[in-house]
């Protein structure tokens, strides 16, 4: 019986190739998106799940009354170890690390690397698999280093490198040899090695790198990433009082007054971090997936009814000859399941084809089918069967219950009775598609606004170089010599040495007027720069000078403030602030305001411009970047000339540059991904709508063939016939516009309010979308109805 069902089903598919192809493509689109999103969500839920004892592990986080005192995802340096030492019955293990960037060399290979200097418990606590080496002893000696197989291949071209050495440039101008004691397998994404924006693949012990020692024992050091593993049965609540005792005993008074420590399960941290952005993304994508799959099923139903109505006589004959209702239902279900299985096969191919594209949009690798076996075989088949049953059940029931007499006459009363329901489905599809279309337009406008708005400085032809960090007076003087040596190149217009660049990453300090209570201090971002910073970035000065005249002896305790900082301190304007003295918490001497700079965007546009204070980099000897303004000309040759000079001045230092445009893109990475995702959602929505229109037009043409013939006999032209079908969809479009656009404006404005600086939602966006959507619908309906419009009315009237 089943064999006959599928044999007849196959014949019917070949007989109606067009409808079969449209149905298969529609289902394949829905299934492909479903499989991609299921794979993505599975990967997100699996982050940190493979870590050893993950259910008992937590990250220690901080809530600061004064946000300039620390970070949310870090805590005090010694806290993790102190909890393990003082409460061994509660804490099973701990791991801490200080995240830094250093220059790493081997032979003629020099790179800047993000590294972790941390506890020796790393490998034993998390069970990271090793290719070579001993996990228990790998990080026990001071100058030992553990790397991943990817880094081993990068520096040595092979993975069996235990006993080889790497050279790390320390923060005192020296170089230190580290012996490789273990090589880890390349690790899946996790919140230990990939907690920050970039993955860490080089690990070495605390207090082994000169210039970066003692942070693990310093209760004033508040930027230590700390994980703890609790004993079985111990909860975070059990650790609340021990943490409070440790802080009360060891923490400085200023920290105790501002810090609240709390624990987050490591298995949940990744999804809950940044206000639960991953959970929100998974929920949103799950909803979109359900919608797309349901709309594909709805289109399948519409097209099936429209195309199957031509088989009413076949159904009537079957019934007259004794076919049972369940046999007819089985026949139609067999056809829908066959279509669904064919769509599944197509969707698996589309999955592999589109996987890199979706990985780029989501910013996360989507697993290949081979890596998901056996799930990649079982789950798609189950989904295909389920979709085939759900999609085929309604047409099967509708067609199988048609009375024999009406079937023999070719009448499909139930289709006519339920046309309003199917029109409503098309209307819902229009609303969603228009809403997504409009949302994509709003997102694109805001992203374009980010990159087109005047930032307060000139980002064009601006390049930043990460430099080796010798934070001694001699090291700072040497870096000034390097800066001056590069400044002589004809390709360079301006160059500046600084600790910060406009990427949103800046430390803060508290500034207040002499005689003012320090509790009323203004929190400002402190930028340590040289005197050429404003000229290099083209930051405008409203009054005074930028720190001091160029090529003059260092004059300490001079600062420059931006407009917002001046206003926050209560000065009437830039001129009134010049020459005034302010104090900063933690520094004994007063500072003199010698200049006021125009406000500029140091961070993203999510927040309003904050108070900024510039101080001379020579006051602390801390620096990280050279910022270079290129002269007009060939950028490639300019960079090559700078690289050549760099290697002359610093032969063993890596040359790695980033254009400011790329730096800005990182500030808006989530918005850029949202822009890409909205475009994909728009494309899929349009496909779904078009398939829905295809189904409805097919149904209407089939049902109204004789009506078209009568109208043509009575004098209707082909244009009149096309308009007959088109006006129905244009009416649905008009109704959908009245719902979708106000909803898009409402939610779009709500989304835009999360940005301190935002684009205006213009009417032209919606007008363009409505016109484009209307033109696409008109074209599709015209193509579909053209055959019916030009058909000889005699033939139409003969149609049953």
Order of alpha helices (4+ residues) and beta strands (2+ residues): alpha-alpha-beta-alpha-beta-beta-alpha-beta-beta-alpha-beta-beta-beta-beta-alpha-alpha-beta-alpha-alpha-alpha-alpha-alpha-alpha-alpha-beta-alpha-beta-beta-beta-alpha-beta-beta-alpha-alpha-beta-beta-beta-beta-alpha-beta-alpha-alpha-alpha-alpha-alpha-alpha
